[in-house]
Amino acid sequence: MAVLSRLLMALIVVLIGAGFAQTVWAQDGDTGGGMMPEVHTNLYATLEFVNFKHMDSYFDARNIELLVNGRMGPRLSGLAEIEFERSKAVGEDQGAIEVEQGWIQYEVNSLINLRTGIILVPFGRYNLTHFDPFQDLTGRPLMAIVVAPTTWAEAGAGFVGSFFPTENSVIDYQVFVVNGLTDAITDVEGLHEARGLFGEDNNNNKGIAGRVALSVGRHELGASIYHGSYDGSGDQITGYDADGMLAFGPLEIVAEWAKFVIENGLNSDGFAVPTSLEGAYVQANYHFWFDFLNQTFLGSQFEDPTFTLVVRHGFARTADDGDGGGAGAETDNRETRTTLGLNYRPTETYVFKVEYQANDMRKGGDPLVWGNSDGVIVSATAAF
């Protein structure tokens, strides 16, 4: 950890030097004039209907999210994303208010920008693009629930920036120092409850997270890493992630793989934590439309309505933590899911989705999300 911290500090020094050198060079003819503060507010809301085998069906008024972004000066900006989850404040999991992001940014140039506050941890593509209006399925991948849980937000500071190697390509990076994951790691919930706290650190040892992505046109390839201590004994957890999106006309292929390797250790209750977590998914989106629908209620007065057919297959695996008296791959918890979905967007930010999930878990294991229960999810999401 100390070596990584020194490497990060060296990187920061190099980036600052390069950034300020470019800024000084670019000041020729730049008056640096001020500007009036600008503030933009957006909302999005999601309603779901969930109907799975062996359980009662229900409507879920899952969230209303408020996004506020603004500029306080020529190179000063900020963003806040506040989630009002199940907004009626009655009963368990009701009425929660959660800050998913809340940061300010000082921009030196495109290469280096200092960002501080509550940030989405740059680990994988899905965590950074999880917003309901952006996604073509309602249910999140198993990997994004158990292994690299969405939304993974941390308090910290770091840098973001972009390089432009060619006219139609860009390399984006993010690197942050954060409080880091806690020891609430289990072989059922994975890292879901281990996401770091905003106001304290359980081990006085910070985590480091970073992602770099190459985009060429509509194609993107990304790689991420996370490293830090997770308990008071200095036991380490290291995560790796690879993601990509390839676009060919109306067809998109999206995939992501994530794995965490965890040093043997005990949580605060004295129980062993799993030694590894792993998950992946691959998803195909096909966008289409029929012109004759332009004269129906589905297309009338809408500029660019579209349907999207979606297929996703993925899995999540957690190593046994020893609570079942066993060890080894035969006692791991593993769940797989195949999803078939269709959505309709009258506009890009208003979408109706329907999907069928077929879930399967390892025989004798514990369910990670739905176990062996199959079902249907229907939702409506709008951003405005």
N, C-alpha and C positions, 0 to 999 in steps of 0.2 A: 504493500500500500504506500509506503514512504517513497519507494522508487517511482511509482506511478504519479504521486503528487509532485515530485521534482520534475518529472517529464512534462506534466501539465503546465507547471510554472514556466519551464523553458519554452514551451509552445506559446504560452500567453505573451512572453517577452518578445518572441520573434514576430508574432502576429501584430502586437502593438507597434513595434518598430516599423514593420511593413505598412501598417495602416496609416500611421502618422506621416510616413514618408510620402505615401500616395496623396494624402490630404494636402500637405504643403505644396506638392507639385501641382495639384488641381486648383489651388487657390488663385492662380493667375486669371484675372478677369472675373473672379467670383466675389461679389460684394458681401456675401454672407448676411443678407438682409433678413429681418425677422418675419414672422407670420402670425396671424391670429390663430388661437387654439381652435382645433377642429375636433368634434366629437360625433361619433356615429353609433347608433344603438340598433341592435337587432335582437329578435326573439325567435326561438323555434320550440315547437311543442310536439309531443308524440303520445298517441293513444294506441294501446295494443289490446287485442283479444287473443287469449291463450287457451288452447284446448288440447291437453295431452292425456294419454291413457292413464288410468288408475288415479286420476285426480279431478277435482272439480274445475270446470272452465271458469274463466273470469276476465273482466275488463281491467286493464292496468293503465291508469292515467300516470304514466311513468315519470314524465318530467316536463318542465318548462325551463328553458335555458335562456338567460339574459346575457348577451354579449355587448360589451361597450369597448370601442377602440377609438383612440384619438391621437392627435399630434399636438404637442405643446410648444413646438418650435421647429426650425428647419431640419434638425437631426435628432429630435426627441419624440418618442412615441410610447404608447402603453396600451395594454389590453386587459380586460377583466371578463371572465366567463363564470357566471354564477348559476348553479343548478338548483331549482326548486323541485325536489323529488317527491312525487305523490303528495301534492300540495296540501291535502287535508291533514291536520296535525292530530290524528287519533290513531292509537294502536302502534304495533311494532312496524318499523320501516315506513312510517308515515310522517310526512311533514319535515323531512330532512332538507337542510340547506347546505350546499357544498360549494366551496370555491374550487373550480377545476383548473382555472388559470387566473393569475393576477400579477402581471409583471410590467416593468418599465424598461425602456431600451434607449441607450445612448449610441447613436450611429456615427462611427468614424468614416466609413465608406462601405462599399459593397462587400469588401473582404472581411471586415471586422466590426462587430457590433456587440456592445456589452449589454447583456440582459440579466436582470435580477428580479427575484420575487418568487412566486409560485409558478412553476413551469411544468408543462407536460414532458415527462422524461423522454429524451430522444432515443428510445429503444424500440426499433421496429417501425414500420410504416403504419400499421393499423392504429397504434396508440396516438399517432399524430393526426390521423384522418378519420377518427372514429365517429364523428358527428352524424347523427341520424339522417339528415338530409343528404349527406354525401354517400351513404351506404346503400347498396341495392338489395340487401337483405336486412331483416329486423334483428334476428338472432346473431350474436357475436360468435366468432369462431371459438371452439373450445380452448385453443391456445391463448386467446385474448381474454379468457375468463380465469383460467387456472395458472398458466405458466407466466405470461407477461400481461397481467390483468389491466384491462381498460376500465376506467381512466386511471393511469398511473401518473400522479402529480407529486412533486416534491418542492420543498423550499430550498432555494440555492441560487447560485450565480454562475455565469459562464458567458460563452461567446457563440454567436451565430454569424454566418457569412456565406458569400457566394463567389465562385470563380467562373470565368467564362472562357474556357479553352478554345472554343470555336464559335462561329456565328450562331449555330443552332443547338449548342450544348451548354450545360451549366453543371457545376459541381457545388452542391450545398453541403454545409457542415453545421453541426451543433455539438458543443461540448460543455458540460456543466459539472460543478462540484455541488453535491446535495447532502442532506442529512443521512440518507441511505435507508436500506431495508432493515426491518426489525426481525426478531427471532420468532415471530408468529407464523412460522412456516409449517404446514402440515401436508400429509400425503392425500388429503381429500380436497382442501381448498387451495393448495399450492401457495402462491405468493399473494393471494387475494387479500388476506388480512395483514400481510407483512409490509405493505407500502408505508413509507416513512411518514413521520409526524411533522407537522408544520412548525411546531413550537419547541421541540426538544429532540435530542439525539440519545438513543439508548446505549451508545458505546463510545461516544467522543471520538469517533473515527469516521471520516466522511467517505461517501461513495462518489465514484466518478462514472459518468455516463456520456456516451457520445455516439453520433451517427453521421455517416457521410453518404451522399447519394449522387449518382451521376444520372442526369436527364438528357436525353437526346430526342427532340421532338416530344411525342407522347409516351416514349419509353422511359422507364426509370429502373435503376438497380441501386440497392442500398445495403449497407452493412453497419451493425451497431455492436457496442460492447458495454458491459457494466461490470464494475468491480468495487468491492468494499467489504467491511466487516458487518455481520448481522447480529452478533451478540456481544455481551460484555467480556467474553474471553478472547476476543480477537479472531474468532473463526471467520473464514472468508467465504464469500459467494461471488462467483464470476458467471456472467451471462454473455451469450453470443446470439446474434440475430442476423439473418440474411433475408432480404425481401426484394420483390421486383414486380413491375407491371409492364406488360407488353401490349401494345395496341395496334390492331390491324383493321383499319376501317371501323365497322360497327362492332368488332370483336375485341374484348379485353381479356387478358389472362393475368390474374393477380395471385401471388403466392408469397408465403412467409414461413420461415422456420425459426424456432427459438429454443435454446437450451440453457439451463443453469446448472452449474456444478457447485456443490455445497460441501464444505469441509464438515467432517463429523463433529457434531456438537449437540448441546442440549438447549432447549428453550427455557424460559423463565420458570416453567412449571416442572422442570426436570425431565422432560420427555425428549427422546431423540428426534431430530429433524430428518426429513428425507435427504439422501445424498445427491439426488438429481431430479430435475424436472425437464420435460421436453414436450414440444408440440409443434404442429405444422398444419397448413391448409393450402389448397390450391382451388382457385375459383375462376369460372369463365362467365363473362357477361356478354350477352348479345343484344344490341340495341336495334329496334326495328319499328316500322310504322306502315300502315296501309293507307294509301291516299284517299280511298273511298270514305274513310272515317272522318275526313276533314269536314264533311257536311253533317256529321252527327254530333250529339252532345259531347262525345269524347274529344273531338277536334275543333269544333266551331269556336272561333274567336281566340283560339290559342295559337301562338306564333310557331312553336316547335314542340308539339307533344310527342311523346315516345313511349314505347313499351320496352322492357328489358327482361329477357329470359336469363335466369341465373342458375348455375349448378356449382355447388361447393362440396368438397370432401376434406375432412380434417380429423385430427386426433390430438389428445393430450395424454401424457403419461407422467405419473409421479412415483418415485421409488418408495418402497415400503419404509415406514419410519420405525418399525419394530414393535408397534403396539399390537400387532396380530400374532406375535410370537414367531414370525418367520422373517426371512431375508432373502434377497436375490430377486431376479427378474420374474420368477413364478409368483411372487406375492405383490408385485407392483400393481397399482391401480391404473387401468388404461381404458379410455373411452373413445370411440370413434363416432363420427356423425357424417351423414350424407344429406344434403339439403337441396331441394328443387324449389325454385321460386319464380314468381312473375311480378313485376311492378309496372305501374302506369304513372307517368309524370305529365300532367297537363302543362306544367312549367318545370324548370330545373329544380326549383326549391319547394315544390309541393308534390308529394308522392304517396300513392297507395301501394301497399306491399302485401303479398300473400305467399306463404311458404309452407312446405311440408318437411319435417325433420325426421329422419330415421336414425335412431341412436342405438348404440350397442356397447356394452361394457364387458370387461374381462370377467369370465366366470369365476365366482368366488371373491371378486374384488368389491370395493366400495364405489358407489356412484359418485362421479365428479360433478356432474351437472344434472342430467336427466336420466342417467343410468340406461336401462333398456326401454324406457318409455318413448314412444313415438308420438308426434302430434303436429298440430297446425298453429301457426301464428299469423294473424292478420293485423296490419297497423296502418295508421295514417300519420304523416309527418308534414309539417309546414314550417318554413322559415320566412320571416318578413321583417 
